[in-house]
């Protein structure tokens, strides 16, 4: 009966996908902060449930095999790891290592390296096909110009999540479908796909009154949705932070790839900068292009005292040390040894990172998005970054034992 029920649900999913072409794998929703005075030590959303990797292979290796990190300094990643512990410290698999990390009062390079080598086991991440290399891209925190009221200049709205948006967690009924979600809305007594980007941006009545802010640039707003968080400078000089709150459940479509396929851009120029330049030169084609990515992001206003944008883990991100990963492949909050190259170069970039975010385009085992931070230099690096890379996730020894027991 269990297998028959699962097959029935899978048949339903296939029917849903065929009808609406909706991507059903989505990061967990991030609720509105419970307090406007949330501090850097307070997760802005509840800590995630432990996820056993299901779309990657993790192979334990000895520390002696990781020679390329002898030149990296672990200290800059230490504060990022402690941020992870703020979200993970109540989970049994992380509690001991996080308590021991917080007990180190004056960390230095030697104590941090000793801590990780003594309490963690490195596991190389492999894709399901056995390959050990994947795509490493970059993202950043953009700055947009905006207003709390619309006018002829500020006419592109950021929306809060609509009340009618349904999130159906299939794992609540079928444990084998854990982390599988559907998003939709009610139409009569039927659940149907939620509106696409094109429908939403054509003045959808259902979103009237859900506007948070209005900004002055359609393309910058599009890329704010790609980045997932950013800052908005208002006309009076006040700067607000906004972050991901929800999404409409539609699949992500790379418009850079579309421009290449259409012959509008050569592959080497299909970066964020290249796409923005193309939009400036082709304003009559821009809206149609943006609508090809039917995924739409809803935002929330974040506390203004956070040291960085908030990732899916619920803690502020650290520039140059936070990584967005697929949580079905790598546990959220875990330290990761990343081996890649600097954007558009062959110069090695070997760095200890921390998995603190997810993204709609980040899917697979060896697949990650490198958070570069805030400012023009961060934007330049993120826009250019499409490098090959390898990953090793550091897991507490009891976590590693838990994974072995699951096999």
KEKE-3310 file (N, C-alpha, C; in steps of 0.2 Angstrom, whole numbers, plus 5000, padded with zeros to 4 digits):
npx = (5004:5010:5019:5011:5004:5014:5017:5005:5006:5017:5013:5003:5011:5019:5008:5005:5017:5017:5006:5009:5022:5030:5043:5046:5055:5060:5068:5066:5053:5056:5051:5043:5053:5052:5054:5058:5071:5080:5096:5113:5116:5105:5095:5086:5076:5068:5079:5085:5078:5088:5096:5098:5110:5104:5106:5118:5135:5145:5161:5172:5188:5205:5213:5226:5226:5222:5230:5230:5224:5233:5238:5228:5219:5210:5204:5196:5184:5179:5170:5159:5156:5152:5141:5133:5132:5123:5111:5111:5114:5105:5102:5104:5115:5124:5126:5136:5149:5146:5145:5158:5165:5160:5166:5179:5188:5198:5201:5213:5223:5230:5222:5210:5212:5216:5204:5195:5201:5202:5188:5180:5177:5183:5173:5173:5163:5153:5146:5130:5133:5146:5156:5168:5168:5161:5150:5154:5147:5144:5137:5129:5126:5115:5113:5099:5089:5075:5058:5045:5033:5024:5028:5031:5045:5048:5042:5042:5037:5042:5036:5027:5025:5010:4994:4986:4995:4999:5008:5013:5018:5024:5031:5025:5015:5020:5034:5045:5045:5051:5056:5051:5041:5026:5019:5005:4989:4971:4958:4942:4938:4949:4967:4979:4993:5003:5003:5013:5029:5026:5012:5011:5018:5010:5001:4994:4979:4977:4989:4988:4991:5000:5013:5029:5040:5044:5055:5067:5072:5070:5078:5088:5079:5075:5088:5090:5080:5086:5098:5093:5093:5095:5100:5090:5091:5082:5073:5076:5088:5089:5093:5087:5086:5082:5075:5074:5058:5048:5043:5036:5035:5038:5048:5066:5073:5087:5091:5102:5107:5097:5099:5111:5107:5098:5106:5109:5119:5136:5144:5154:5151:5139:5136:5131:5134:5135:5122:5115:5120:5115:5101:5100:5103:5093:5079:5066:5065:5066:5057:5050:5060:5064:5052:5053:5059:5050:5050:5047:5051:5046:5048:5054:5055:5070:5078:5087:5100:5108:5123:5125:5116:5102:5104:5097:5099:5095:5104:5115:5125:5142:5154:5163:5165:5153:5142:5131:5122:5115:5103:5099:5110:5121:5123:5115:5123:5136:5154:5164:5176:5182:5188:5192:5193:5198:5187:5185:5198:5213:5218:5221:5208:5207:5198:5191:5174:5157:5142:5128:5116:5104:5098:5087:5093:5103:5107:5111:5125:5140:5140:5138:5136:5145:5146:5150:5148:5145:5143:5152:5163:5161:5150:5155:5164:5155:5147:5155:5159:5160:5165:5174:5174:5178:5172:5173:5165:5164:5161:5154:5161:5151:5140:5145:5145:5132:5127:5134:5127:5114:5116)
npy = (4994:5006:5009:5010:5021:5031:5030:5035:5048:5053:5052:5061:5072:5072:5075:5088:5095:5094:5101:5114:5117:5118:5120:5110:5108:5117:5130:5130:5140:5157:5164:5180:5191:5189:5199:5216:5219:5210:5202:5200:5188:5181:5170:5174:5166:5150:5137:5125:5109:5094:5088:5073:5070:5068:5068:5068:5061:5058:5056:5051:5058:5059:5071:5074:5073:5085:5096:5108:5118:5123:5135:5144:5155:5151:5158:5170:5163:5159:5167:5166:5153:5152:5160:5150:5141:5148:5145:5131:5125:5119:5107:5089:5083:5093:5100:5097:5100:5114:5119:5117:5125:5138:5139:5142:5156:5165:5164:5158:5156:5143:5137:5136:5128:5116:5114:5110:5099:5090:5088:5087:5078:5078:5077:5072:5079:5072:5071:5063:5055:5051:5060:5073:5087:5103:5117:5133:5148:5166:5178:5193:5207:5219:5237:5247:5260:5268:5270:5273:5276:5276:5283:5293:5290:5280:5265:5251:5238:5230:5215:5209:5193:5185:5183:5173:5163:5147:5134:5118:5105:5091:5081:5080:5071:5060:5053:5049:5059:5070:5087:5090:5102:5110:5125:5135:5141:5143:5140:5141:5126:5119:5117:5126:5131:5145:5162:5167:5176:5185:5187:5192:5204:5211:5220:5213:5210:5203:5206:5218:5231:5223:5229:5232:5242:5253:5253:5261:5254:5242:5231:5231:5227:5214:5208:5209:5200:5188:5188:5188:5196:5212:5230:5245:5262:5276:5291:5300:5297:5287:5270:5254:5236:5222:5206:5188:5181:5173:5163:5160:5147:5143:5137:5142:5151:5154:5169:5174:5162:5161:5172:5169:5157:5163:5170:5183:5187:5183:5169:5172:5184:5183:5187:5195:5209:5209:5206:5217:5227:5223:5225:5239:5242:5237:5240:5238:5225:5220:5218:5206:5197:5196:5191:5178:5171:5164:5162:5171:5182:5185:5198:5203:5216:5218:5218:5233:5232:5222:5213:5209:5202:5191:5174:5158:5149:5157:5166:5180:5183:5181:5191:5184:5172:5165:5152:5147:5133:5117:5111:5097:5091:5095:5097:5111:5125:5119:5119:5121:5116:5124:5122:5132:5144:5161:5173:5173:5169:5158:5158:5150:5148:5144:5140:5141:5139:5143:5134:5143:5147:5145:5143:5146:5142:5134:5119:5102:5091:5095:5110:5127:5144:5158:5170:5186:5199:5216:5230:5238:5231:5219:5216:5216:5205:5194:5195:5190:5177:5161:5147:5132:5119:5111:5102:5100:5094:5098:5088:5086:5073:5065:5067:5062:5048:5046:5048:5037:5026:5028:5023)
npz = (5000:5004:4994:4983:4987:4986:4973:4968:4972:4966:4953:4953:4955:4943:4935:4939:4936:4922:4919:4924:4923:4934:4946:4959:4969:4983:4993:5011:5017:5023:5037:5043:5053:5070:5079:5078:5083:5081:5084:5078:5084:5085:5077:5062:5057:5061:5066:5053:5050:5052:5037:5028:5016:4999:4986:4982:4984:4998:5003:5015:5019:5023:5033:5029:5016:5011:5006:4999:5007:5017:5015:5017:5028:5042:5051:5047:5043:5055:5063:5054:5055:5069:5068:5061:5071:5080:5074:5074:5086:5094:5089:5090:5082:5081:5092:5102:5095:5092:5105:5110:5101:5104:5117:5115:5119:5115:5100:5088:5073:5075:5086:5080:5068:5075:5082:5071:5065:5076:5079:5068:5053:5036:5021:5005:4992:4980:4964:4959:4948:4950:4947:4953:4951:4949:4945:4951:4956:4958:4970:4977:4987:4982:4979:4977:4971:4979:4984:4996:4992:4976:4960:4945:4943:4952:4950:4950:4959:4974:4982:4996:5003:4996:5004:4999:4994:4993:5002:5000:5009:5005:5012:5025:5024:5017:5021:5013:5003:5008:5010:4998:4990:4985:4977:4976:4973:4977:4967:4966:4972:4968:4968:4960:4950:4956:4951:4937:4933:4923:4924:4937:4935:4927:4933:4943:4952:4963:4971:4975:4987:4994:4992:4996:4994:4981:4966:4955:4943:4932:4928:4938:4949:4944:4945:4959:4964:4959:4967:4980:4991:4997:4997:4999:4995:5000:4995:5005:5010:5019:5022:5018:5022:5013:5011:5005:5006:5001:4986:4970:4966:4953:4939:4939:4926:4916:4910:4904:4897:4888:4880:4874:4867:4858:4850:4854:4863:4864:4872:4881:4886:4893:4906:4922:4920:4906:4902:4908:4900:4887:4890:4891:4878:4871:4875:4870:4870:4882:4893:4888:4888:4902:4907:4903:4913:4924:4937:4953:4966:4982:4995:5011:5024:5033:5049:5053:5060:5057:5053:5040:5025:5027:5026:5020:5031:5041:5048:5048:5033:5028:5020:5007:5014:5016:5009:4996:4995:4989:5000:5000:4996:5004:5021:5029:5036:5038:5038:5024:5013:5000:4983:4970:4957:4955:4949:4931:4929:4930:4943:4958:4970:4986:4999:5016:5019:5023:5024:5021:5015:5002:4985:4971:4959:4962:4962:4965:4968:4969:4968:4970:4976:4978:4991:4989:4995:4998:4988:4974:4969:4974:4966:4954:4954:4958:4946:4936:4940:4935:4938:4938:4951:4967:4981:4999:5013:5030:5043:5060:5070:5076:5068:5056:5059:5061:5047:5042:5048:5042:5030)
capx = (5000:5014:5022:5005:5002:5019:5016:5000:5008:5022:5009:5000:5017:5020:5003:5006:5023:5015:5001:5011:5029:5032:5048:5043:5060:5061:5071:5061:5051:5058:5045:5044:5056:5047:5056:5062:5077:5084:5103:5117:5116:5098:5093:5080:5071:5070:5084:5082:5079:5094:5095:5103:5111:5101:5107:5126:5139:5150:5166:5177:5195:5210:5215:5232:5225:5220:5236:5229:5222:5238:5240:5222:5218:5204:5201:5190:5178:5177:5164:5154:5154:5149:5134:5129:5130:5117:5105:5111:5116:5100:5101:5109:5121:5128:5126:5143:5154:5145:5146:5165:5167:5159:5170:5185:5187:5203:5203:5218:5224:5232:5217:5204:5214:5216:5197:5192:5205:5200:5181:5177:5179:5181:5170:5173:5157:5153:5139:5128:5136:5153:5161:5169:5169:5154:5150:5154:5145:5144:5131:5131:5121:5115:5110:5094:5086:5068:5053:5039:5027:5025:5028:5033:5051:5048:5036:5043:5036:5044:5030:5028:5021:5002:4990:4983:5000:4999:5014:5010:5024:5022:5034:5021:5011:5024:5041:5049:5045:5053:5059:5047:5035:5022:5017:5000:4983:4965:4953:4937:4940:4955:4974:4982:4999:5003:5004:5020:5031:5023:5006:5012:5020:5005:4997:4989:4975:4978:4994:4987:4992:5006:5019:5034:5043:5045:5061:5067:5075:5067:5083:5091:5075:5076:5094:5089:5077:5091:5103:5089:5093:5099:5098:5087:5092:5076:5074:5078:5095:5088:5095:5083:5088:5076:5078:5069:5053:5045:5043:5029:5035:5039:5056:5071:5076:5093:5090:5109:5108:5092:5102:5116:5104:5095:5112:5110:5125:5141:5144:5159:5148:5133:5137:5126:5136:5133:5115:5112:5121:5111:5095:5101:5103:5087:5074:5060:5064:5068:5052:5049:5066:5063:5046:5055:5061:5044:5050:5046:5053:5043:5052:5052:5060:5075:5081:5093:5106:5111:5129:5124:5110:5101:5103:5092:5100:5092:5109:5118:5130:5149:5157:5169:5165:5147:5141:5124:5122:5109:5103:5098:5117:5126:5119:5115:5127:5142:5160:5165:5183:5180:5193:5190:5198:5195:5183:5188:5206:5215:5222:5218:5205:5205:5195:5186:5168:5152:5135:5123:5111:5102:5096:5083:5097:5109:5105:5116:5130:5146:5136:5138:5136:5150:5144:5155:5147:5141:5147:5153:5168:5157:5145:5160:5166:5149:5144:5160:5161:5157:5171:5174:5177:5177:5170:5174:5161:5167:5155:5156:5162:5144:5136:5148:5143:5125:5127:5135:5121:5109:5117)
capy = (5000:5012:5010:5012:5028:5035:5031:5039:5055:5054:5053:5068:5077:5073:5079:5095:5098:5094:5106:5121:5117:5121:5117:5108:5108:5124:5131:5131:5147:5161:5169:5187:5191:5189:5205:5221:5221:5204:5204:5195:5182:5178:5168:5177:5161:5144:5133:5120:5102:5091:5085:5068:5071:5063:5069:5068:5056:5060:5051:5053:5058:5061:5078:5074:5074:5092:5100:5115:5123:5125:5142:5148:5156:5149:5163:5174:5159:5157:5170:5164:5146:5153:5161:5144:5138:5151:5142:5124:5123:5115:5100:5085:5082:5099:5103:5096:5104:5121:5121:5117:5131:5144:5139:5145:5163:5169:5160:5160:5151:5137:5134:5135:5122:5111:5112:5107:5093:5086:5087:5086:5073:5080:5072:5075:5079:5069:5071:5056:5051:5050:5066:5077:5094:5106:5124:5138:5155:5171:5182:5199:5211:5225:5243:5250:5267:5266:5275:5270:5278:5275:5289:5291:5287:5274:5262:5244:5236:5224:5213:5204:5187:5186:5178:5167:5159:5140:5130:5111:5101:5084:5076:5079:5065:5055:5055:5048:5065:5075:5092:5092:5106:5113:5131:5136:5145:5140:5142:5137:5120:5116:5120:5127:5135:5152:5166:5168:5183:5189:5188:5196:5211:5215:5223:5208:5213:5199:5208:5225:5232:5219:5232:5235:5248:5254:5255:5264:5251:5235:5226:5230:5223:5207:5205:5209:5194:5183:5188:5186:5201:5219:5236:5250:5269:5280:5298:5304:5294:5281:5263:5248:5230:5218:5199:5183:5179:5167:5163:5158:5140:5142:5136:5147:5151:5158:5173:5174:5157:5162:5177:5165:5153:5167:5173:5190:5188:5178:5165:5175:5190:5182:5189:5200:5215:5209:5206:5224:5231:5221:5228:5246:5243:5233:5242:5236:5218:5218:5215:5200:5193:5195:5186:5171:5168:5164:5162:5177:5182:5190:5200:5206:5220:5215:5223:5237:5232:5215:5214:5206:5200:5185:5168:5153:5147:5162:5170:5185:5180:5184:5192:5180:5166:5161:5149:5144:5126:5113:5107:5090:5088:5097:5100:5118:5127:5115:5122:5118:5118:5125:5123:5134:5149:5168:5174:5174:5168:5152:5158:5146:5151:5138:5144:5138:5143:5140:5133:5146:5149:5141:5147:5142:5139:5130:5112:5097:5090:5100:5116:5132:5151:5161:5176:5191:5204:5222:5235:5238:5226:5212:5215:5214:5198:5190:5194:5186:5171:5155:5143:5125:5119:5105:5104:5095:5097:5096:5086:5083:5066:5061:5068:5057:5042:5046:5046:5030:5022:5029:5019)
capz = (5000:5004:4987:4979:4988:4984:4966:4966:4974:4961:4947:4954:4954:4936:4931:4941:4932:4915:4918:4925:4922:4941:4950:4966:4975:4984:5000:5016:5018:5029:5040:5045:5059:5076:5083:5074:5086:5081:5084:5074:5088:5085:5070:5060:5056:5065:5063:5049:5052:5049:5031:5026:5009:4995:4979:4982:4988:5002:5005:5021:5018:5029:5033:5026:5008:5009:5006:4996:5012:5021:5014:5018:5035:5044:5056:5044:5043:5061:5065:5050:5058:5075:5066:5060:5078:5083:5071:5074:5092:5098:5085:5093:5078:5080:5099:5105:5092:5093:5112:5111:5097:5108:5123:5113:5120:5111:5094:5083:5068:5078:5089:5075:5064:5079:5083:5066:5064:5081:5080:5062:5047:5030:5016:4998:4989:4973:4961:4959:4942:4952:4946:4959:4950:4947:4944:4956:4953:4963:4971:4981:4990:4978:4981:4973:4973:4980:4988:5000:4988:4969:4956:4938:4943:4956:4948:4950:4966:4978:4985:5002:5001:4996:5008:4995:4991:4997:5002:5002:5011:5004:5017:5031:5023:5014:5023:5007:4999:5013:5007:4992:4991:4980:4979:4972:4975:4976:4962:4968:4976:4966:4969:4954:4950:4957:4945:4934:4933:4918:4926:4942:4933:4923:4938:4946:4957:4970:4975:4977:4994:4996:4990:5001:4991:4973:4964:4948:4938:4931:4928:4945:4953:4942:4948:4966:4965:4958:4972:4985:4996:4995:5001:4995:4997:4999:4993:5011:5011:5023:5018:5021:5020:5011:5010:5003:5010:4998:4979:4967:4964:4945:4938:4937:4919:4915:4904:4900:4893:4883:4875:4870:4862:4853:4846:4856:4866:4864:4879:4886:4888:4896:4913:4924:4917:4899:4902:4909:4894:4882:4891:4889:4871:4868:4879:4868:4870:4889:4897:4886:4890:4909:4908:4902:4920:4927:4945:4956:4973:4987:5000:5018:5026:5038:5054:5051:5063:5055:5049:5033:5023:5030:5021:5021:5038:5046:5051:5043:5028:5029:5013:5006:5018:5016:5002:4995:4992:4989:5006:4999:4995:5009:5027:5030:5042:5039:5035:5017:5010:4993:4979:4964:4954:4955:4943:4924:4929:4933:4949:4963:4976:4990:5005:5021:5018:5028:5020:5025:5010:4996:4979:4966:4953:4965:4963:4963:4973:4968:4965:4975:4975:4983:4992:4988:5000:4996:4985:4967:4968:4975:4961:4948:4955:4957:4939:4932:4942:4933:4938:4940:4958:4970:4988:5004:5018:5036:5047:5066:5070:5078:5062:5051:5061:5059:5040:5040:5051:5038:5024)
cpx = (5004:5017:5017:5004:5007:5019:5011:5002:5013:5018:5005:5005:5018:5015:5003:5011:5021:5010:5004:5018:5032:5038:5046:5048:5061:5064:5065:5059:5054:5053:5048:5048:5051:5049:5060:5069:5081:5092:5107:5117:5110:5096:5086:5074:5073:5075:5081:5083:5085:5092:5100:5104:5108:5102:5115:5129:5144:5155:5171:5184:5199:5212:5222:5232:5223:5225:5235:5227:5227:5240:5234:5222:5211:5200:5196:5184:5175:5171:5158:5151:5150:5142:5130:5127:5124:5111:5105:5112:5111:5099:5106:5115:5126:5130:5133:5148:5153:5146:5154:5168:5166:5163:5177:5185:5192:5205:5209:5219:5225:5226:5211:5206:5214:5209:5194:5195:5203:5193:5177:5181:5178:5178:5170:5166:5157:5146:5137:5131:5144:5158:5162:5170:5162:5155:5149:5152:5145:5138:5133:5125:5120:5112:5106:5092:5078:5064:5048:5032:5028:5025:5030:5040:5052:5042:5036:5042:5040:5038:5032:5024:5013:4999:4988:4988:5000:5005:5012:5017:5022:5025:5030:5017:5015:5031:5046:5050:5047:5057:5056:5041:5032:5019:5011:4995:4977:4961:4947:4939:4946:4962:4977:4988:4998:5004:5012:5022:5028:5016:5006:5014:5015:4999:4992:4985:4976:4984:4993:4987:4997:5013:5023:5037:5042:5052:5061:5070:5073:5072:5086:5086:5075:5082:5093:5085:5082:5096:5099:5088:5096:5097:5095:5088:5086:5078:5077:5085:5095:5089:5091:5086:5081:5079:5072:5064:5049:5046:5037:5029:5036:5047:5060:5073:5081:5092:5097:5109:5103:5095:5107:5112:5100:5100:5112:5116:5130:5142:5148:5156:5141:5134:5132:5128:5134:5126:5112:5114:5117:5104:5095:5100:5097:5081:5067:5059:5065:5063:5050:5054:5065:5058:5048:5057:5054:5044:5050:5047:5049:5048:5049:5057:5064:5076:5087:5099:5110:5118:5130:5117:5109:5100:5098:5093:5097:5097:5112:5124:5136:5152:5163:5170:5158:5145:5134:5125:5115:5108:5102:5105:5122:5122:5120:5119:5134:5148:5161:5172:5181:5187:5191:5195:5194:5192:5187:5196:5207:5219:5218:5214:5203:5204:5190:5180:5163:5145:5130:5117:5109:5100:5092:5087:5103:5106:5110:5121:5136:5143:5136:5138:5140:5147:5150:5154:5143:5146:5149:5158:5165:5153:5149:5162:5161:5147:5148:5161:5157:5163:5170:5177:5175:5176:5171:5170:5164:5161:5158:5156:5155:5140:5138:5145:5135:5123:5128:5130:5115:5109:5115)
cpy = (5006:5014:5012:5019:5033:5036:5035:5047:5057:5056:5060:5073:5078:5076:5086:5098:5098:5100:5113:5122:5120:5117:5116:5108:5115:5124:5132:5138:5150:5165:5176:5187:5192:5196:5209:5222:5214:5206:5199:5188:5178:5176:5171:5172:5155:5140:5127:5113:5099:5087:5080:5069:5066:5063:5070:5062:5059:5055:5054:5052:5060:5068:5079:5075:5081:5097:5107:5120:5125:5132:5147:5149:5155:5154:5167:5170:5158:5160:5168:5157:5147:5156:5155:5141:5141:5148:5134:5121:5118:5108:5095:5083:5087:5102:5103:5100:5111:5123:5122:5123:5137:5144:5142:5153:5167:5165:5163:5155:5144:5133:5132:5128:5116:5109:5108:5100:5088:5084:5085:5081:5076:5075:5076:5074:5077:5070:5064:5052:5050:5055:5070:5085:5097:5114:5128:5145:5160:5175:5188:5202:5218:5231:5246:5256:5265:5271:5270:5271:5278:5282:5288:5288:5280:5270:5254:5242:5230:5222:5209:5198:5188:5181:5172:5162:5152:5137:5123:5107:5094:5079:5076:5073:5059:5056:5054:5054:5071:5080:5094:5096:5108:5120:5132:5141:5141:5144:5138:5132:5117:5120:5120:5131:5142:5156:5167:5175:5187:5191:5193:5203:5214:5217:5218:5210:5210:5202:5216:5226:5228:5223:5234:5241:5248:5256:5258:5261:5244:5230:5225:5226:5216:5204:5205:5202:5188:5183:5186:5191:5207:5224:5241:5257:5273:5287:5302:5302:5288:5275:5258:5242:5226:5211:5194:5182:5173:5168:5159:5151:5138:5141:5142:5146:5156:5163:5174:5168:5158:5167:5173:5161:5157:5171:5181:5192:5182:5175:5169:5181:5189:5182:5194:5207:5215:5209:5213:5228:5230:5225:5235:5247:5240:5234:5239:5228:5215:5215:5208:5195:5191:5190:5179:5167:5169:5164:5170:5177:5187:5192:5202:5211:5217:5220:5227:5236:5225:5217:5212:5204:5193:5179:5163:5149:5151:5166:5175:5182:5184:5185:5187:5173:5162:5158:5147:5138:5123:5109:5100:5087:5089:5099:5107:5120:5124:5119:5118:5121:5118:5126:5125:5139:5156:5169:5176:5173:5160:5152:5155:5150:5145:5141:5140:5142:5140:5140:5137:5149:5144:5146:5143:5139:5135:5123:5107:5096:5095:5106:5121:5139:5154:5168:5181:5197:5210:5227:5234:5232:5219:5211:5213:5207:5193:5189:5190:5179:5165:5150:5136:5124:5112:5107:5098:5098:5094:5094:5084:5076:5062:5062:5063:5050:5041:5045:5039:5025:5022:5024:5012)
cpz = (5000:4998:4983:4980:4986:4976:4964:4967:4968:4954:4947:4953:4947:4932:4933:4937:4925:4914:4919:4925:4928:4944:4957:4971:4976:4991:5004:5016:5024:5031:5042:5051:5065:5080:5078:5077:5086:5080:5079:5078:5088:5078:5068:5058:5060:5062:5059:5052:5048:5042:5029:5018:5005:4988:4978:4985:4992:5004:5010:5018:5024:5028:5029:5018:5006:5010:5004:5001:5017:5021:5016:5026:5037:5048:5053:5044:5050:5064:5061:5053:5065:5074:5065:5066:5081:5080:5073:5081:5096:5094:5088:5089:5078:5087:5102:5102:5093:5100:5113:5107:5101:5115:5121:5114:5116:5105:5090:5078:5070:5081:5085:5071:5069:5081:5077:5065:5070:5081:5074:5057:5041:5025:5010:4995:4982:4970:4960:4953:4944:4951:4952:4957:4947:4946:4950:4953:4959:4964:4976:4983:4986:4981:4976:4976:4973:4984:4991:4996:4980:4966:4949:4938:4947:4955:4947:4957:4968:4982:4991:4999:5001:5001:5005:4993:4996:4996:5005:5003:5010:5009:5023:5030:5021:5016:5017:5002:5003:5009:5000:4993:4985:4982:4974:4975:4974:4971:4962:4973:4974:4967:4962:4955:4952:4951:4943:4935:4929:4921:4932:4940:4929:4928:4941:4952:4964:4974:4977:4985:4997:4994:4996:5000:4983:4971:4957:4942:4938:4931:4934:4949:4951:4946:4956:4968:4964:4964:4979:4991:4994:4999:4996:4999:4995:4997:4999:5013:5016:5019:5022:5018:5018:5010:5008:5008:5007:4990:4976:4965:4957:4945:4937:4930:4918:4909:4900:4895:4887:4878:4871:4865:4857:4849:4848:4859:4865:4872:4883:4888:4892:4904:4915:4921:4909:4898:4903:4903:4889:4883:4890:4882:4867:4873:4877:4869:4878:4893:4895:4888:4898:4911:4907:4908:4924:4934:4947:4963:4977:4993:5007:5020:5032:5043:5052:5054:5062:5051:5042:5031:5026:5025:5024:5028:5043:5050:5046:5039:5029:5022:5013:5009:5018:5009:5002:4992:4992:4995:5006:4998:5001:5015:5028:5037:5042:5036:5029:5015:5002:4989:4972:4961:4955:4948:4936:4924:4931:4939:4955:4969:4981:4997:5009:5020:5023:5024:5024:5021:5005:4990:4974:4960:4956:4967:4961:4969:4974:4964:4971:4972:4980:4984:4993:4993:4996:4993:4977:4965:4969:4969:4955:4948:4954:4950:4935:4934:4939:4932:4940:4947:4961:4978:4993:5010:5025:5041:5054:5066:5072:5072:5056:5053:5060:5052:5038:5043:5046:5031:5024)
residu = (UNK:UNK:UNK:UNK:UNK:UNK:UNK:UNK:UNK:UNK:UNK:UNK:UNK:UNK:UNK:UNK:UNK:UNK:UNK:UNK:UNK:UNK:UNK:UNK:UNK:UNK:UNK:UNK:UNK:UNK:UNK:UNK:UNK:UNK:UNK:UNK:UNK:UNK:UNK:UNK:UNK:UNK:UNK:UNK:UNK:UNK:UNK:UNK:UNK:UNK:UNK:UNK:UNK:UNK:UNK:UNK:UNK:UNK:UNK:UNK:UNK:UNK:UNK:UNK:UNK:UNK:UNK:UNK:UNK:UNK:UNK:UNK:UNK:UNK:UNK:UNK:UNK:UNK:UNK:UNK:UNK:UNK:UNK:UNK:UNK:UNK:UNK:UNK:UNK:UNK:UNK:UNK:UNK:UNK:UNK:UNK:UNK:UNK:UNK:UNK:UNK:UNK:UNK:UNK:UNK:UNK:UNK:UNK:UNK:UNK:UNK:UNK:UNK:UNK:UNK:UNK:UNK:UNK:UNK:UNK:UNK:UNK:UNK:UNK:UNK:UNK:UNK:UNK:UNK:UNK:UNK:UNK:UNK:UNK:UNK:UNK:UNK:UNK:UNK:UNK:UNK:UNK:UNK:UNK:UNK:UNK:UNK:UNK:UNK:UNK:UNK:UNK:UNK:UNK:UNK:UNK:UNK:UNK:UNK:UNK:UNK:UNK:UNK:UNK:UNK:UNK:UNK:UNK:UNK:UNK:UNK:UNK:UNK:UNK:UNK:UNK:UNK:UNK:UNK:UNK:UNK:UNK:UNK:UNK:UNK:UNK:UNK:UNK:UNK:UNK:UNK:UNK:UNK:UNK:UNK:UNK:UNK:UNK:UNK:UNK:UNK:UNK:UNK:UNK:UNK:UNK:UNK:UNK:UNK:UNK:UNK:UNK:UNK:UNK:UNK:UNK:UNK:UNK:UNK:UNK:UNK:UNK:UNK:UNK:UNK:UNK:UNK:UNK:UNK:UNK:UNK:UNK:UNK:UNK:UNK:UNK:UNK:UNK:UNK:UNK:UNK:UNK:UNK:UNK:UNK:UNK:UNK:UNK:UNK:UNK:UNK:UNK:UNK:UNK:UNK:UNK:UNK:UNK:UNK:UNK:UNK:UNK:UNK:UNK:UNK:UNK:UNK:UNK:UNK:UNK:UNK:UNK:UNK:UNK:UNK:UNK:UNK:UNK:UNK:UNK:UNK:UNK:UNK:UNK:UNK:UNK:UNK:UNK:UNK:UNK:UNK:UNK:UNK:UNK:UNK:UNK:UNK:UNK:UNK:UNK:UNK:UNK:UNK:UNK:UNK:UNK:UNK:UNK:UNK:UNK:UNK:UNK:UNK:UNK:UNK:UNK:UNK:UNK:UNK:UNK:UNK:UNK:UNK:UNK:UNK:UNK:UNK:UNK:UNK:UNK:UNK:UNK:UNK:UNK:UNK:UNK:UNK:UNK:UNK:UNK:UNK:UNK:UNK:UNK:UNK:UNK:UNK:UNK:UNK:UNK:UNK:UNK:UNK:UNK:UNK:UNK:UNK:UNK:UNK:UNK:UNK:UNK:UNK:UNK:UNK:UNK:UNK:UNK:UNK:UNK:UNK:UNK:UNK:UNK:UNK:UNK:UNK:UNK:UNK:UNK:UNK:UNK:UNK:UNK:UNK:UNK:UNK:UNK:UNK:UNK:UNK:UNK:UNK:UNK:UNK:UNK:UNK:UNK:UNK:UNK:UNK:UNK:UNK:UNK:UNK:UNK:UNK)
# end
